[in-house]
Amino acid sequence: MNPRFSIILTTYNRSRLLVRALNSLTAQTYKDWEGIIIDDGSTDDTEEAVHEFILKYDNIHYFKQENRGEAGAKNKGISLSCGQYISFLDSDDEYRHDHLETRNQILNRYPDIQILHGGVKVIGDEYVPDRKNPSRMIHLSECIIGGTFFIEQKAMKILGGLRDIPIGADSDLFERAVGMNMKISKTKFPTYIYHRTSQDSITHNFLKNSIKV
């Protein structure tokens, strides 16, 4: 039987942070999930770091590919997933222990939901560059945070995955879903822990490379 959730965890040279993320996944109170790790061409000890998880948990799978960036890595994970809903866990973030449990309860209560999102605790910098105007900083409360997505597998196939754009691929996916009149709901349970302290995060790097000072 296919799992309820497919958790896609993409990573690039973040072995220490990846272990934290995986520990939070395996500590979930809700157990009907598969974890799909996409190593996007890491040159550090990522493969060694995940080895113990692969040995211990038969529902965690590891795949390594040449570096293809955020969209390419996540789309690879999507193509390998078989869960009823697809979700994400960025390698520098983590779940609260009841993250999957609370989302499962909501989806059981409202089975017509195609995309569930929201419910985040931010640690660190709460401002990111506006993807439509990178010189402007906006608060994360104004943003769609892709790590919180739970997307019905059938809906993801209709959407065709993420597009390869410099920043905001998750927001772009969300906007396309809105344009297709998909059934979308938002929760406020702050169980996705979004770390904004790493200097190699996508938004930090984008800001560094895009704004001249």
LINPETA-V369618 format. One record per run of one state. SS is the DSSP state (alpha for helix, beta for strand, coil for the rest). FROM is the first residue (numbers start at 1). TO is the last residue. Records with the same first field share a line. If there is no record, write none. Layout:
BEGIN
SS: FROM-TO  FROM-TO
END
This chain:
BEGIN
coil: 1-4  12-14  27-32  41-45  57-59  66-68  81-84  89-93  96-98  110-114  118-119  125-126  131-132  143-145  149-149  160-168  180-183  187-191  197-201  211-213
beta: 5-11  33-40  60-65  85-88  94-95  115-117  120-124  127-130  133-139  150-152  184-186  192-196
alpha: 15-26  46-56  69-80  99-109  140-142  146-148  153-159  169-179  202-210
END
